[in-house]
Amino acid sequence: MAPTPSSSLPIDAVLPRLRAALAERASAVLVAPPGAGKTTRVPLDLLDAPWLGDRRVILLEPRRLAARAAAERMAATLGERVGDTVGLRVRLGSKISGRTRIEVVTEGVFTRMILDDPELARFGAVLFDEFHERSLDADLGLALALDAQGALREDLRVLVMSATLDGARVAGLLGDAPVIASEGRAFPVETRYVERDPNLRIEAAMADLILRALRADPGSVLAFLPGQAEIRRVAEALEGRVGPEVDVAPLYGALTPAEQDRAVSPAARGRRKVVLATSIAETSLTIEGVRIVVDSGLARVPHYEPGLGLTRLVTVRASRASVDQRRGRAGRTEPGVCWRLWSEAATGALDPFGRPEILAADLAGLVLDCAAWGVADLTTLAFLDAPPAPALREARAMLADLDALDADGRLTAAGRRLRALPLPPRLARMLVSAADRGQARAAADLAAVLVERGLGGDAVDLAERLDRFRRDRGQRAADMRRLGAGWAKLAGGNDAAEPADIGSLLALAYPDRVAKGRGRDGEFVMANGRAGRLDPAAALAREPFVVVADLAGAAGNARILAAAAIALESIEAGFADRIVAATQVSFDPQARALRARALRRLGAITLGERTLPVPADLESAAILARGVVGLGLDRLPWTPALRQWLARARFLHAAEGEPWPDLSDAVLAATAADWLAPEIVGRTGLDAITADDLGRALHGLLDWSLRARMDAAAPTHVEVPTGSRIPVDYEAEGGPVLAVRVQELFGLDRHPSAGGRPLVLHLLSPAQRPIQITRDLPGFWRGSWAAVRTEMRGRYPRHPWPEDPLAEAPTRRAKPRGT
């Protein structure tokens, strides 16, 4: 029988409608705000539903803290202990008995339950609580539950519950299921905005605002921060400043249950509490005595980068739904106040909802689980948001590399070994491979430290964390060591902890994250091409090679959060099949020459190298060509004749267009590997390239027909009346220029041309200085010549300056002396 509640909650008003909906339909959606009571009232109310019979109810919670709190509250309602009617099933232990009717489980645990028992034979209903958080496990769990409901268990009830959710969209996914909404009960909350000083770190700004809130209003404070590091720094900033009657308590997932209980329990009589929490406290938890919320407006979320196979934590602005949830925590038990560390106008710019994890996560685990379910094509499952194609391709490629999937996406024998372990695929692969080496227990301990945040401390060096974990005598560490021993057995290893190289084990999980130091400031580059940095003062920063397990921050400034040293010998031994030997030819700008090296590479990192002679091949020549033109085309061995040839070709392209090619500097630089390289094969540096090489390369840019036309269309020289052959300047602006002494043109009654095109005449004095520029020589004789003659004859009396230049014979010489 469902219990009779001792006090009413808002959800009680809609329970009859919910019972009726689930009596008629196999699925339903319940939307109820925080504090309505849905988490604890609904499972208990369903216990006497006729359709349930003697089967159990599963209640899914997004995290262990919420699962434990829900189980304890329901058990207390019944006057029982957890493990009786209400049971708990989480990673670090279960409290289930033959009397259990409600199992409260975390979302990840449910995925393994349904994969092991697709019919869920012992269960009549699956309740997804706080589904608005949209974790990857929740989305997968719902997809599998709906698939089981449609194919195996038509009588299985599926109920999706949430505080902030697009109920109609979820109802559509559930086959137009009925949506039941509860109004909830919340006390008024006053919102106060304080714009953050951009010169202050977030921790300093939050500490100042918390102190201001404590002075302004009575009651305990719940402060939201993005992560554990910020919580620790704010706690340090508040130390000695909050007053003796105020207790500061952190709250995040990596804490022990006892530490979490201290944070959520009411403050002692006559005392106040400041709870510094991550988004873990947004829903599912009621912290007694809190009537003040201080919100940083930030959240830390995982972001997966397909192609690099790497998930990093990034700090983002929280969504509008999230900050509204946080604000509501101040009004759960009495009127409250919410202080927001941003301007009121900025609230409107927030995203309406947080981004579902399925759109930004590593999907390898999901793909492996779906393969175990018998589904290779994920489009056949009902996901609220379709998994992104790039992330799916990356996941399938990685699982194929692990030999976990065959070419058709089906689970292999190796994949089944990985699936047998309740670990992410990379860590499962590490454990299975380590078991084959007789090091299963060491790998299991390392996996425990990696999956259980905070275990062994937060040192970057995983060897240090592992040592602390093994010496930790706390309950959580003992539970994880026991769990790790079970993993080791599942992997086929023994329970003894063998001496092992931590870096080598970690590399089994993350071969793409073997990293080489750059020799400065703790910077490393990984085999996948991604860069990361360590604190230069850290001992690990001085290691030549490390393996990276976790990092955070933007791509250009990523901090390595967890890593282990690895010796070059271990890399050589462990990745012999992945190490590629290659010859690399590169251009050295300082030496203006090629350098050749024999390299051994693991992805993007070089493990070793030695100098080689430069190969005399076209590929090397192309590298030299690109390198030389990168210094500037003018560095090539140009002669006046070659410069004129290029100018002529460019002139013809400008004058006629096609078929004359574009030989501009930009085009020549971009195509140097095509036109220059074939003529410099065997050359190893700029100094070895000759003018003949350059000439052959340039001439090859024109086909034979254009080369045959070039001399006629753009001749190099023009013959003037004296018989002199004067070179034509095709580089001059305004057209081809003929610069000639005016005396050599006497008697010429037409304007000179080249290739049928008029030339720009630069008429020179006997001293080769310009005296006139003209495009009309006959007009010059008739007009300006008289003025030029008057000025020039006094300056150059030994040269002829006739009144009628057309009647004068052309000459190169001065007049004889005495004439």
C-alpha positions in Angstrom: 0.0 0.0 0.0 1.1 3.5 -0.7 1.8 5.5 2.5 -0.4 8.2 3.8 1.6 11.4 3.8 2.0 13.2 7.1 2.0 16.6 5.4 0.8 17.8 2.0 3.0 18.7 -0.9 2.0 20.5 -4.2 2.4 17.3 -6.1 -0.4 15.6 -4.1 -2.9 17.6 -6.1 -2.0 15.9 -9.4 -1.3 12.4 -8.2 -4.8 11.1 -9.1 -4.4 12.4 -12.6 -1.0 10.8 -12.9 -2.4 7.5 -11.6 -5.2 7.6 -14.1 -2.8 8.5 -17.0 -0.5 5.5 -16.3 -3.5 3.2 -15.8 -4.6 4.0 -19.4 -1.2 4.6 -21.1 2.2 3.1 -20.9 4.0 6.5 -20.8 3.5 9.9 -19.3 5.3 13.2 -18.7 5.2 15.0 -15.3 6.4 18.6 -15.1 6.7 19.9 -11.6 9.0 22.7 -10.2 11.6 22.1 -7.4 10.0 21.5 -4.0 6.8 20.1 -5.4 7.6 16.6 -4.0 7.7 14.6 -7.2 10.9 12.7 -6.4 9.6 11.1 -3.2 5.8 11.2 -3.5 5.4 9.7 -7.0 7.3 6.4 -6.6 5.5 5.7 -3.3 2.1 6.6 -4.7 2.6 4.1 -7.5 3.2 1.1 -5.2 -0.4 0.0 -5.1 -1.2 0.6 -8.8 -3.0 -2.5 -10.1 -0.8 -2.6 -13.2 2.4 -2.8 -11.1 1.4 -6.0 -9.4 4.4 -7.4 -7.4 6.9 -5.8 -9.7 9.3 -3.0 -8.7 9.6 0.7 -9.5 13.0 2.1 -10.7 13.6 5.7 -9.9 16.6 7.2 -11.9 18.5 10.1 -10.4 21.3 12.1 -12.2 23.9 11.6 -9.4 24.7 9.6 -6.3 24.0 12.4 -3.9 20.5 12.9 -5.2 19.9 9.1 -5.3 20.9 8.7 -1.7 18.9 11.7 -0.5 15.8 10.5 -2.3 16.1 6.9 -1.0 16.6 8.2 2.6 13.6 10.5 2.4 11.3 7.9 1.1 12.5 5.3 3.6 12.0 7.9 6.4 8.4 8.5 5.2 7.8 4.8 5.6 9.5 4.7 9.0 12.1 2.2 7.5 15.7 2.0 6.6 17.1 2.2 3.1 17.2 -1.4 1.9 13.8 -2.3 3.0 10.9 -1.1 0.8 13.1 1.5 -0.7 16.5 0.4 -1.9 19.5 2.1 -3.4 21.8 1.0 -6.2 24.9 3.1 -6.9 28.5 2.5 -8.0 29.9 2.3 -4.5 27.4 -0.1 -3.1 23.8 -1.2 -3.0 21.2 -1.6 -0.3 18.6 -3.9 -1.8 16.7 -6.7 -0.2 13.9 -9.2 -1.1 11.4 -6.7 0.4 12.5 -3.8 -1.9 9.8 -2.4 -4.1 11.5 0.8 -5.2 15.0 0.9 -6.4 16.7 4.3 -6.6 19.5 4.1 -9.0 21.9 6.5 -10.8 21.4 6.9 -14.6 24.6 5.1 -15.4 23.7 2.1 -13.3 20.3 1.9 -15.0 22.0 1.6 -18.4 23.9 -1.5 -17.3 20.8 -2.9 -15.7 18.7 -2.8 -18.9 21.6 -4.0 -21.0 21.9 -7.0 -18.7 18.2 -7.6 -18.6 16.5 -6.0 -21.7 13.0 -7.1 -20.5 13.4 -5.6 -17.0 11.5 -8.6 -15.9 11.4 -7.6 -12.2 10.2 -4.1 -12.9 6.9 -2.5 -13.8 7.9 1.2 -14.1 10.9 3.3 -14.9 10.8 6.9 -13.6 13.3 9.4 -15.0 13.7 12.1 -12.5 15.2 15.6 -13.3 15.3 14.6 -17.0 15.8 18.3 -17.9 19.5 17.9 -17.0 19.8 15.8 -20.2 22.8 13.7 -19.3 24.0 11.3 -21.9 23.1 8.3 -19.6 19.5 9.7 -19.2 19.1 10.1 -22.9 20.4 6.6 -23.6 18.5 5.0 -20.8 15.2 6.5 -22.1 16.0 5.4 -25.6 16.6 1.8 -24.4 13.6 1.8 -22.2 11.3 3.0 -25.0 12.8 0.3 -27.3 12.2 -2.4 -24.7 8.7 -1.1 -24.2 7.9 -1.2 -27.9 9.5 -4.6 -28.7 9.5 -6.6 -25.4 7.3 -5.1 -22.7 4.2 -3.3 -23.8 3.1 -3.2 -20.1 6.3 -1.4 -19.0 5.4 2.1 -17.7 7.8 4.9 -18.5 7.4 8.3 -16.7 9.6 11.3 -17.4 9.7 13.8 -14.6 11.3 17.2 -14.7 11.3 20.7 -13.2 12.0 22.7 -16.3 11.3 20.9 -19.6 9.7 21.2 -22.9 7.0 18.7 -21.9 5.3 18.7 -25.3 8.5 17.7 -27.1 9.2 14.8 -24.6 5.6 13.7 -24.9 6.0 13.5 -28.7 9.0 11.3 -28.2 6.9 9.1 -25.9 4.1 8.7 -28.6 2.0 11.7 -27.7 2.0 10.7 -24.0 -0.2 12.8 -21.6 1.5 15.7 -19.8 0.6 16.3 -16.2 1.8 19.6 -14.7 2.0 20.6 -11.0 2.0 24.2 -10.0 4.4 23.6 -7.2 4.9 25.8 -4.1 7.5 28.4 -3.8 8.0 31.5 -1.6 8.7 34.8 -3.1 12.4 35.5 -3.9 13.8 39.0 -4.4 16.5 39.1 -7.1 19.4 41.5 -6.8 21.9 42.1 -9.5 25.6 43.1 -8.9 27.7 43.5 -12.0 31.0 41.8 -11.7 34.2 43.9 -11.6 36.1 42.6 -14.7 39.4 43.2 -12.8 38.5 40.7 -10.1 38.9 36.9 -10.4 35.6 35.1 -10.1 36.6 33.7 -6.7 37.4 37.2 -5.2 34.1 38.6 -6.6 32.1 35.8 -5.2 33.7 36.0 -1.8 32.9 39.7 -1.6 29.3 39.2 -2.7 28.8 36.4 -0.2 30.0 38.6 2.6 27.7 41.4 1.4 24.8 39.0 1.4 25.6 37.7 4.9 25.5 41.3 6.2 22.3 42.3 4.3 20.0 39.4 5.3 19.6 36.6 7.9 19.7 32.9 7.1 22.1 30.5 5.5 23.7 31.0 2.0 23.9 28.7 -1.0 26.5 29.9 -3.4 26.8 28.4 -6.9 30.3 28.1 -8.5 31.4 26.4 -11.6 33.8 23.8 -10.1 35.7 22.3 -7.3 38.8 24.5 -7.7 36.7 27.7 -7.4 34.9 26.3 -4.4 38.2 25.7 -2.7 39.6 29.2 -3.5 36.4 30.9 -2.3 36.5 28.9 0.9 40.1 30.1 1.5 39.0 33.7 0.7 36.2 33.6 3.3 38.4 32.1 6.0 38.5 34.5 8.9 36.1 36.9 7.3 32.6 35.3 7.8 32.5 35.5 11.6 32.6 32.8 14.3 28.9 31.9 14.0 29.2 31.0 10.3 30.2 27.6 9.0 31.6 27.3 5.4 30.8 23.9 3.8 31.7 22.8 0.3 29.3 20.6 -1.8 30.4 18.7 -4.9 30.3 15.2 -6.2 33.8 14.2 -5.3 33.2 14.6 -1.5 32.5 11.6 0.7 28.9 11.0 1.7 29.7 12.2 5.2 31.1 15.5 3.9 28.0 15.9 1.6 25.7 15.3 4.6 27.4 18.0 6.5 26.8 20.4 3.7 23.1 19.6 3.2 22.2 19.3 6.9 20.6 22.3 8.7 22.9 24.7 10.5 23.3 24.2 14.2 21.0 26.3 16.4 22.2 29.9 16.6 24.6 29.4 13.6 24.6 30.1 9.9 26.0 28.2 7.0 27.6 29.1 3.7 27.3 26.2 1.3 29.6 26.5 -1.7 28.2 24.2 -4.4 28.5 23.3 -8.0 25.4 22.7 -10.1 24.9 19.5 -8.1 22.7 21.6 -5.8 20.3 23.0 -8.5 17.7 20.3 -8.1 16.8 17.2 -6.1 18.2 18.6 -2.8 16.7 20.7 -0.1 19.3 22.4 2.1 17.5 23.4 5.3 17.8 27.0 6.4 18.9 28.4 3.1 17.1 31.6 2.2 20.0 33.4 0.3 21.4 32.3 -3.0 24.5 33.8 -4.5 25.0 32.8 -8.1 28.2 33.2 -10.1 26.1 32.5 -13.3 28.8 30.0 -14.4 28.8 26.3 -15.0 31.4 23.8 -16.0 30.5 21.3 -18.7 32.3 18.7 -20.8 33.0 19.5 -24.4 34.1 16.8 -26.8 36.3 17.5 -29.8 35.8 15.0 -32.6 39.0 14.4 -34.5 41.1 14.8 -31.4 39.2 12.2 -29.4 39.4 14.5 -26.4 36.8 15.7 -23.8 37.7 18.9 -22.0 35.9 20.8 -19.3 34.9 24.3 -20.2 33.4 27.1 -18.1 30.3 28.6 -19.7 27.4 30.9 -18.8 24.7 28.9 -17.1 21.4 28.7 -19.0 18.3 30.7 -18.1 16.6 27.6 -16.9 19.6 26.8 -14.7 19.8 30.2 -13.1 16.1 30.1 -12.5 16.5 26.8 -10.7 19.3 28.2 -8.6 17.2 31.3 -7.7 14.3 29.0 -6.7 16.5 27.4 -4.0 16.2 30.6 -1.9 12.4 30.2 -1.7 12.0 26.5 -0.9 11.0 26.9 2.8 10.5 30.7 3.3 10.8 34.0 1.4 14.4 34.5 0.2 16.9 36.6 -1.7 19.0 35.8 -4.8 22.1 37.8 -5.6 23.3 37.5 -9.2 26.9 38.4 -10.2 25.9 39.9 -13.5 23.7 42.7 -14.8 20.0 42.3 -15.2 20.2 43.0 -18.9 22.5 40.1 -19.4 19.9 37.6 -18.2 18.0 38.0 -21.4 21.0 36.9 -23.4 21.4 33.5 -21.7 20.5 30.4 -23.6 17.0 29.1 -22.6 18.3 25.6 -21.7 21.6 24.0 -21.1 23.1 22.1 -24.0 22.2 18.3 -23.9 25.3 16.2 -23.2 24.6 14.0 -26.2 25.4 17.0 -28.4 28.8 17.7 -26.8 30.1 14.4 -25.4 32.4 11.5 -26.3 29.9 9.0 -27.7 32.1 6.0 -27.6 30.4 4.5 -24.6 27.0 5.2 -26.1 27.9 3.5 -29.4 29.4 0.5 -27.5 26.3 0.2 -25.3 24.0 0.4 -28.4 26.1 -2.3 -30.1 25.6 -4.5 -27.0 21.8 -3.8 -27.3 22.1 -5.0 -30.9 21.7 -1.6 -32.6 24.4 -0.4 -35.0 22.3 2.3 -36.6 21.5 4.7 -33.8 18.8 6.5 -35.8 16.5 3.5 -35.1 16.4 4.5 -31.4 14.3 7.3 -30.0 16.6 10.1 -28.9 15.2 13.6 -28.1 18.3 15.0 -29.9 20.0 13.0 -32.5 23.7 12.2 -31.7 26.0 14.4 -33.9 27.4 12.6 -37.0 31.0 13.7 -36.5 31.1 12.5 -32.9 29.5 9.2 -33.9 32.1 8.7 -36.7 34.9 9.4 -34.2 33.4 7.0 -31.6 33.0 4.2 -34.2 36.6 4.7 -35.4 38.0 4.6 -31.9 36.0 1.5 -31.0 37.1 -0.2 -34.3 40.7 0.7 -33.4 40.1 -1.0 -30.1 38.8 -4.0 -32.0 35.5 -3.6 -30.1 33.3 -3.3 -33.2 33.5 -5.1 -36.6 33.1 -3.4 -40.0 29.3 -3.6 -39.6 29.3 -1.9 -36.2 28.5 -5.2 -34.3 30.1 -6.1 -31.0 33.2 -8.3 -31.3 34.6 -10.7 -28.7 37.0 -8.0 -27.6 34.1 -5.6 -27.4 32.2 -8.0 -25.2 35.2 -8.0 -22.8 35.2 -4.2 -22.7 31.4 -4.2 -22.2 31.7 -6.6 -19.3 33.5 -3.8 -17.4 31.4 -0.9 -16.0 33.9 1.6 -17.3 34.3 4.0 -20.2 35.7 2.1 -23.2 39.2 3.6 -23.0 39.6 2.6 -19.4 38.0 -0.8 -20.0 40.6 -1.3 -22.8 43.4 -0.3 -20.4 42.2 -2.8 -17.8 41.8 -5.7 -20.3 45.2 -5.1 -21.9 46.8 -4.7 -18.4 45.2 -8.0 -17.4 46.9 -9.7 -20.3 50.2 -8.4 -18.9 49.4 -9.5 -15.3 48.8 -6.0 -14.1 45.0 -5.9 -13.8 44.9 -4.7 -10.2 47.2 -1.8 -10.8 45.1 -0.7 -13.8 42.0 -1.1 -11.8 43.3 1.2 -9.1 44.3 3.7 -11.7 40.8 3.5 -13.3 39.2 4.0 -9.8 41.2 7.2 -9.4 40.1 8.4 -12.8 36.4 7.7 -12.6 35.9 8.8 -9.0 36.7 12.5 -8.8 38.7 13.6 -5.8 39.8 10.1 -4.9 43.5 10.3 -4.0 43.4 14.1 -4.0 43.7 16.5 -6.9 47.4 16.4 -7.7 48.2 16.6 -11.4 50.6 13.7 -11.1 48.5 10.5 -11.2 51.3 8.5 -9.6 50.9 10.7 -6.5 47.1 10.4 -6.5 47.4 6.6 -6.9 49.8 6.4 -3.9 47.4 8.5 -1.7 44.4 6.4 -2.8 46.2 3.2 -1.8 47.1 4.6 1.6 43.6 6.2 2.2 41.8 4.4 5.0 38.5 6.2 4.4 35.2 4.4 3.6 35.0 5.8 0.0 38.6 4.7 -0.8 37.9 1.2 0.7 34.7 0.9 -1.4 36.6 1.9 -4.5 39.4 -0.6 -3.8 36.8 -3.3 -3.4 35.1 -2.3 -6.6 38.5 -2.2 -8.4 39.3 -5.7 -7.3 36.0 -6.8 -8.9 37.0 -5.0 -12.1 40.3 -6.8 -12.1 38.6 -10.2 -11.8 36.2 -9.4 -14.6 39.1 -8.4 -16.8 40.7 -11.8 -16.1 43.5 -10.6 -13.8 44.3 -11.4 -10.2 43.7 -9.4 -7.1 47.3 -8.7 -6.3 48.6 -5.2 -6.9 51.7 -5.6 -9.1 54.4 -3.0 -9.4 53.6 -1.2 -12.6 54.6 1.8 -14.7 51.6 4.1 -14.3 52.4 6.0 -17.5 52.5 2.8 -19.5 49.1 1.7 -18.1 47.6 5.1 -18.8 48.9 5.0 -22.4 46.9 1.9 -23.0 43.8 4.0 -22.5 45.1 7.2 -24.1 47.6 6.3 -26.9 46.6 9.6 -28.6 47.5 11.6 -25.6 51.1 10.5 -25.2 52.7 14.0 -25.0 56.2 15.3 -25.5 57.6 18.4 -23.7 58.5 21.4 -25.8 61.3 22.2 -23.4 59.8 25.5 -22.1 57.4 26.5 -19.4 55.8 23.2 -18.9 54.3 23.0 -22.5 53.5 19.7 -24.1 52.2 18.6 -27.4 50.2 15.3 -27.6 50.2 12.7 -30.3 46.8 13.9 -31.4 48.2 17.3 -32.1 46.6 19.1 -29.2 48.8 21.2 -26.9 48.6 21.5 -23.1 50.6 23.0 -20.3 51.6 22.2 -16.7 52.7 24.5 -14.0 56.4 25.1 -14.7 57.1 24.6 -11.0 55.6 21.1 -11.0 58.0 18.2 -11.1 56.0 16.6 -13.9 56.7 19.7 -16.1 60.3 18.6 -16.4 59.6 15.2 -17.7 60.4 14.7 -21.4 57.2 12.6 -22.0 53.9 12.3 -20.2 50.5 10.8 -20.8 47.5 13.2 -20.4 44.3 11.9 -18.9 42.4 15.2 -18.3 42.7 18.8 -19.3 40.6 22.0 -19.2 40.5 25.3 -21.0 40.5 26.6 -24.5 42.5 24.9 -27.2 45.2 27.6 -27.2 45.6 27.7 -23.4 44.6 24.2 -22.1 45.8 23.2 -18.6 46.7 19.6 -18.0 44.7 18.4 -14.9 45.9 14.8 -14.7 48.9 13.1 -16.2 51.6 10.6 -15.6 55.3 10.4 -16.7 56.3 7.8 -19.2 59.7 6.8 -20.4 60.7 6.8 -24.0 61.6 3.2 -23.8 58.1 2.4 -22.6 56.6 4.3 -25.6 58.9 2.5 -28.0 57.9 -0.9 -26.5 54.2 -0.2 -26.1 53.6 1.4 -29.5 55.9 -0.3 -31.9 53.1 -0.9 -34.3 52.0 2.8 -34.2 55.4 4.4 -34.5 56.1 5.6 -38.0 59.6 6.0 -39.5 59.8 8.7 -42.0 62.1 11.1 -43.8 61.3 14.7 -43.3 62.7 17.4 -45.6 62.2 21.0 -44.5 63.4 24.5 -45.5 65.6 26.3 -43.0 64.9 30.1 -43.6 68.0 31.1 -41.8 70.3 28.9 -43.8 68.2 29.4 -46.9 68.7 25.7 -47.5 67.0 22.3 -47.2 67.5 20.0 -44.2 66.7 16.3 -44.1 66.0 14.2 -41.0 65.1 10.6 -40.4 62.2 10.7 -37.8 60.4 8.3 -35.6 56.9 9.6 -34.9 53.9 8.7 -32.8 51.2 10.8 -34.3 52.1 14.4 -34.0 55.1 13.9 -31.7 58.7 13.1 -32.7 60.4 10.4 -30.6 63.8 10.6 -32.3 65.6 12.0 -35.3 69.0 12.0 -37.1 70.3 14.1 -40.0 70.3 12.7 -43.6 71.5 13.8 -47.0 68.8 15.7 -48.8 67.1 13.4 -51.4 67.5 14.7 -55.0 63.8 14.3 -55.9 60.9 16.4 -57.1 59.3 16.5 -53.6 62.5 18.0 -52.1 62.7 20.5 -54.9 59.1 21.5 -54.3 59.9 22.2 -50.6 62.9 24.3 -51.7 60.8 26.2 -54.2 58.1 27.0 -51.7 60.7 28.0 -49.1 62.7 30.3 -51.4 59.6 32.1 -52.7 58.5 32.4 -49.0 61.6 34.6 -48.5 60.5 36.7 -51.5 60.5 36.3 -55.2 63.2 38.9 -55.5 65.7 36.5 -53.7 65.8 34.4 -56.9 68.8 34.9 -59.2 67.2 37.4 -61.6 69.1 38.9 -64.5 68.0 42.0 -66.5 67.0 39.8 -69.4 64.9 37.5 -67.1 63.2 40.5 -65.5 62.4 41.9 -69.0 61.1 38.5 -70.2 58.7 38.4 -67.2 57.6 42.0 -67.8 56.9 41.2 -71.4 54.8 38.2 -70.5 52.8 40.2 -67.9 52.3 43.0 -70.5 50.8 40.6 -73.0 48.5 39.1 -70.4 47.3 42.6 -69.5 46.9 43.6 -73.1 45.4 40.4 -74.6 44.3 38.3 -71.6 43.9 34.6 -72.5 45.8 32.7 -73.7 48.7 34.5 -72.0 48.8 33.3 -68.4 48.7 35.4 -65.2 52.3 35.6 -64.0 51.8 38.0 -61.2 54.0 37.8 -58.0 51.0 36.3 -56.1 50.5 33.5 -58.7 54.2 32.7 -59.1 54.6 32.5 -55.3 51.5 30.2 -55.0 52.6 27.9 -57.8 56.3 27.8 -57.2 56.2 24.0 -56.6 54.8 23.5 -60.0 56.9 25.8 -62.3 60.2 26.2 -60.4 60.7 22.8 -58.7 61.2 20.7 -61.9 64.2 22.8 -62.8 65.9 22.7 -59.4 65.8 19.0 -58.7 69.1 18.2 -56.9 69.6 21.7 -55.6 69.7 22.0 -51.8 69.7 25.7 -51.2 69.0 29.1 -52.6 72.7 29.7 -53.4 72.7 26.6 -55.7 69.9 27.9 -57.9 71.3 29.5 -61.1 70.0 32.1 -63.5 69.8 29.4 -66.1 67.6 27.3 -63.8 65.3 30.3 -63.3 65.2 31.0 -67.0 64.3 27.5 -67.9 61.6 27.5 -65.3 60.1 30.8 -66.4 60.2 29.9 -70.1 58.4 26.7 -69.3 55.4 28.8 -68.2 54.6 29.5 -71.8 53.7 26.8 -74.3 55.7 26.6 -77.6 53.1 28.6 -79.6 53.2 31.5 -77.1 57.0 31.5 -77.0 56.9 31.7 -80.8 54.6 34.7 -80.8 56.3 36.6 -77.9 59.1 38.2 -79.9 56.8 39.6 -82.5 54.0 40.6 -80.0 56.4 42.2 -77.5 59.9 42.5 -79.0 62.8 43.1 -76.6 64.3 45.9 -78.7 63.2 48.5 -81.3 65.5 49.7 -84.1 65.7 53.5 -84.4 66.8 55.5 -87.5 70.5 55.4 -86.5 70.3 51.6 -86.6 70.7 51.4 -82.8 68.6 48.6 -81.1 67.1 50.1 -78.0 65.6 47.9 -75.3 61.9 48.3 -74.5 61.0 48.7 -70.8 57.8 46.7 -70.3 57.8 47.3 -66.5 57.0 51.0 -66.7 53.6 52.3 -65.8 51.4 53.5 -68.6 52.7 51.0 -71.2 56.0 49.9 -72.8 58.7 52.6 -72.8 61.4 53.4 -75.3 64.1 55.6 -73.8 66.2 57.1 -76.6 68.4 60.1 -77.3 66.4 62.6 -79.3 69.2 63.0 -82.0 68.7 59.3 -83.0 65.2 60.0 -84.1 65.9 62.9 -86.5 64.1 62.4 -89.8 61.5 60.0 -88.3 58.0 61.2 -89.2 56.0 58.5 -87.5 55.6 57.4 -83.9 57.7 54.2 -83.0 55.8 51.1 -82.1 56.5 47.5 -80.9 54.4 44.6 -81.9 52.0 47.0 -83.5 51.5 49.0 -80.2 52.6 52.6 -79.8 55.4 53.1 -77.4 55.8 55.7 -74.7 58.8 57.7 -75.8 61.2 59.0 -73.2 63.3 61.5 -75.2 66.7 61.8 -73.7 69.4 64.5 -73.7 72.9 63.7 -74.8 73.6 63.1 -71.1 70.8 60.4 -71.1 68.5 62.6 -69.0 64.8 62.8 -69.9 63.8 66.0 -71.7 60.3 65.1 -72.9 57.8 62.2 -72.7 55.5 61.8 -75.6 53.0 59.4 -77.3 53.0 61.5 -80.5 56.5 62.1 -82.1 55.3 64.0 -85.2 53.3 66.3 -83.0 56.4 66.8 -80.7 58.5 67.9 -83.8 55.8 70.4 -84.8 55.1 71.7 -81.3 57.3 71.4 -78.3 60.6 70.8 -80.2 61.2 74.5 -80.6 61.2 75.2 -76.9 63.3 72.1 -76.2 65.8 73.2 -78.9 66.1 76.7 -77.4 66.9 75.3 -73.9 69.1 72.4 -74.9 71.3 74.0 -77.6 72.9 76.3 -75.0 73.4 73.4 -72.6 74.8 70.9 -75.2 76.3 73.2 -77.9 78.4 70.3 -79.4 75.3 68.4 -80.4 72.9 69.2 -83.3 69.7 71.0 -82.5 68.3 71.7 -86.0 65.3 74.0 -86.5 63.7 71.2 -88.7 64.5 67.8 -87.2 62.6 66.0 -89.9 65.1 67.3 -92.5 68.2 66.4 -90.3 70.0 63.1 -90.5 69.9 61.0 -87.3 73.1 60.7 -85.4 74.7 59.1 -82.4 77.6 61.5 -82.3 78.3 65.1 -81.4 79.3 67.7 -84.1 83.0 67.7 -85.0 85.1 70.2 -83.2 85.2 73.6 -84.8 81.8 73.2 -86.5 
